[in-house]
Amino acid sequence: SNGLTQYREGRFRTFTVKQGLPDAAITALHPDGRGALWVVAGLYLSRYQDGQFTNFQPDTDIPVSSARAVCEDANRDLWVAGFSRVVRRTGGKFVTVMQAEVLDGMVVLTMMGDRDGNIWIAGNKGIIRRSASGAIQKYGMREGLPAPVVRAVWADRDGNIWAGTNNGMARLQGNRFVTSGQDNPE
């Protein structure tokens, strides 16, 4: 809530609105493959590169009412989730790729891209996976998640997908998430 702090060459430096952030409340960070740091600051999306912030205002510069989470896909396109949709930045433009109907009221907490080109969106209603071809798959407690609220989603070095929920962690196995001790033999 007090800005973005950088540790570099043995020193701490804090960035706030005085240094160009649109809001000091930082809720998400994503370093991209091109040397920029993408920051969700309040309702805004901001890019920090070459010592400067470039800010993207909701509903004006980016077609979301509030930025919530940010990630990159396998092609290095940037994805941003908001309250009402998910957009992808390609060729310098933000384009809607998931409408509110697909999110079905989900409050997005985090998202990530995996090495297969899938985008994983997690929040208060489980997980939505969008494949590279655009196919949608939803995961909730019926699909093995230990709780409906998913706060973290991660791919390990072997490509396994993990979900961190309010009631523990689970790993995707086939089309189901399993918790420790429930793994199915392969």
C-alpha positions as CSV (number, residue, x, y, z in Angstrom):
1,S,0.0,0.0,0.0
2,N,3.0,2.3,0.2
3,G,4.5,2.0,-3.2
4,L,7.0,-0.2,-5.0
5,T,10.5,-0.8,-3.5
6,Q,13.5,-1.8,-5.5
7,Y,16.7,-3.3,-4.1
8,R,19.6,-2.7,-6.4
9,E,23.4,-2.4,-5.9
10,G,23.0,-2.6,-2.1
11,R,20.3,0.1,-1.8
12,F,16.6,0.3,-1.5
13,R,14.6,2.8,-3.5
14,T,10.8,3.3,-3.1
15,F,8.7,4.5,-6.0
16,T,5.3,6.2,-5.2
17,V,3.1,8.6,-7.1
18,K,5.8,11.2,-6.8
19,Q,8.1,9.0,-9.0
20,G,5.3,8.3,-11.6
21,L,3.3,5.4,-10.3
22,P,-0.5,6.0,-10.8
23,D,-1.3,4.6,-7.3
24,A,0.9,3.5,-4.4
25,A,-1.2,0.4,-3.7
26,I,0.7,-2.4,-5.5
27,T,-1.2,-5.8,-5.9
28,A,0.7,-7.6,-8.7
29,L,4.1,-7.6,-10.4
30,H,5.3,-9.3,-13.6
31,P,8.7,-9.0,-15.2
32,D,8.3,-9.6,-18.9
33,G,10.7,-11.1,-21.4
34,R,11.7,-7.7,-22.8
35,G,13.1,-6.1,-19.6
36,A,10.0,-4.3,-18.4
37,L,8.3,-4.7,-15.1
38,W,4.5,-4.7,-15.3
39,V,2.8,-3.4,-12.1
40,V,-0.8,-3.5,-11.0
41,A,-1.1,-0.2,-9.0
42,G,-4.6,0.4,-7.7
43,L,-6.9,0.2,-10.6
44,Y,-4.1,0.9,-13.1
45,L,-1.6,-1.1,-15.1
46,S,1.8,0.4,-15.3
47,R,5.1,-0.5,-17.1
48,Y,8.4,0.3,-15.5
49,Q,11.2,0.3,-18.1
50,D,14.4,2.3,-18.5
51,G,13.8,4.2,-15.3
52,Q,10.3,5.4,-16.2
53,F,6.7,4.5,-15.6
54,T,4.2,4.3,-18.5
55,N,0.7,4.2,-17.0
56,F,-2.4,2.6,-18.6
57,Q,-5.7,4.1,-17.4
58,P,-8.7,1.7,-17.1
59,D,-11.4,2.1,-19.6
60,T,-9.3,4.6,-21.6
61,D,-6.0,3.0,-22.4
62,I,-6.9,-0.6,-21.5
63,P,-10.4,-2.1,-21.9
64,V,-10.9,-3.2,-18.3
65,S,-12.5,-1.3,-15.5
66,S,-9.7,-2.3,-13.1
67,A,-6.5,-4.2,-13.6
68,R,-6.3,-7.2,-11.2
69,A,-3.5,-9.6,-12.5
70,V,-1.0,-9.7,-15.3
71,C,1.1,-12.4,-17.0
72,E,2.8,-13.3,-20.3
73,D,2.1,-16.2,-22.7
74,A,4.6,-18.4,-24.5
75,N,4.6,-15.8,-27.4
76,R,5.5,-13.0,-24.9
77,D,2.1,-11.3,-25.4
78,L,1.0,-9.6,-22.2
79,W,-2.4,-10.7,-20.6
80,V,-4.3,-8.6,-18.1
81,A,-7.3,-9.7,-16.1
82,G,-9.8,-7.1,-14.8
83,F,-13.2,-7.4,-13.1
84,S,-15.1,-7.8,-16.3
85,R,-12.8,-9.3,-18.8
86,V,-9.4,-10.6,-19.8
87,V,-7.4,-8.7,-22.5
88,R,-4.2,-9.5,-24.4
89,R,-1.7,-6.9,-25.5
90,T,-0.2,-7.7,-28.9
91,G,1.2,-5.3,-31.4
92,G,1.0,-2.5,-28.8
93,K,-2.9,-2.8,-28.5
94,F,-5.1,-4.4,-25.9
95,V,-7.7,-6.7,-27.3
96,T,-10.5,-8.5,-25.3
97,V,-10.1,-12.3,-25.4
98,M,-12.5,-13.3,-22.5
99,Q,-15.8,-11.5,-21.8
100,A,-17.5,-11.2,-18.5
101,E,-19.7,-14.2,-19.3
102,V,-16.7,-16.5,-19.3
103,L,-15.4,-15.2,-16.0
104,D,-18.9,-15.7,-14.5
105,G,-18.4,-13.2,-11.7
106,M,-15.0,-14.4,-10.7
107,V,-12.8,-12.0,-8.8
108,V,-9.4,-12.7,-10.4
109,L,-6.5,-13.0,-7.9
110,T,-3.7,-14.2,-10.0
111,M,-2.9,-15.6,-13.5
112,M,0.0,-17.2,-15.3
113,G,1.0,-18.5,-18.7
114,D,2.4,-22.0,-19.1
115,R,4.9,-23.4,-21.6
116,D,2.1,-25.0,-23.7
117,G,0.5,-21.6,-24.4
118,N,-2.3,-22.0,-21.8
119,I,-3.4,-19.0,-19.7
120,W,-4.4,-20.0,-16.1
121,I,-6.7,-17.5,-14.3
122,A,-7.4,-18.1,-10.6
123,G,-9.7,-16.4,-8.2
124,N,-12.6,-16.7,-5.8
125,K,-14.4,-19.3,-8.1
126,G,-11.6,-21.7,-8.8
127,I,-9.5,-21.7,-12.0
128,I,-10.2,-21.0,-15.7
129,R,-7.7,-22.4,-18.3
130,R,-7.8,-20.8,-21.7
131,S,-5.9,-23.0,-24.2
132,A,-3.8,-21.5,-27.0
133,S,-6.6,-22.3,-29.4
134,G,-9.1,-20.4,-27.2
135,A,-10.9,-23.4,-25.6
136,I,-12.1,-22.8,-22.0
137,Q,-11.9,-25.3,-19.1
138,K,-13.1,-24.5,-15.6
139,Y,-11.8,-26.2,-12.4
140,G,-13.6,-26.0,-9.1
141,M,-14.1,-28.2,-6.1
142,R,-15.8,-30.8,-8.3
143,E,-12.6,-31.1,-10.2
144,G,-10.6,-31.7,-7.0
145,L,-9.6,-28.2,-5.8
146,P,-9.5,-28.3,-2.0
147,A,-11.3,-24.9,-1.7
148,P,-13.1,-22.5,-4.2
149,V,-10.7,-19.6,-3.6
150,V,-7.4,-20.1,-5.4
151,R,-4.8,-17.6,-4.4
152,A,-1.8,-18.9,-6.4
153,V,-1.3,-21.0,-9.6
154,W,2.1,-22.1,-10.7
155,A,3.9,-24.4,-13.2
156,D,6.9,-26.2,-11.9
157,R,10.0,-27.0,-14.0
158,D,8.4,-30.3,-15.2
159,G,5.3,-28.5,-16.4
160,N,3.0,-29.6,-13.5
161,I,0.3,-27.1,-12.6
162,W,-0.2,-26.4,-8.9
163,A,-3.0,-24.5,-7.2
164,G,-2.7,-22.8,-3.8
165,T,-6.1,-22.5,-2.1
166,N,-7.4,-21.4,1.3
167,N,-7.4,-25.1,2.2
168,G,-4.1,-26.3,0.9
169,M,-2.3,-27.1,-2.4
170,A,-3.2,-29.4,-5.2
171,R,-1.6,-30.6,-8.4
172,L,-3.3,-31.1,-11.7
173,Q,-3.3,-34.7,-12.8
174,G,-5.2,-35.4,-16.0
175,N,-8.4,-33.3,-15.7
176,R,-8.5,-33.3,-11.9
177,F,-6.6,-31.6,-9.1
178,V,-5.3,-33.9,-6.4
179,T,-3.8,-33.1,-3.0
180,S,-0.9,-34.9,-1.3
181,G,-1.7,-38.6,-0.6
182,Q,-4.4,-38.7,-3.3
183,D,-2.2,-39.1,-6.4
184,N,-3.4,-41.5,-8.9
185,P,-0.6,-44.0,-10.1
186,E,0.3,-43.3,-13.7
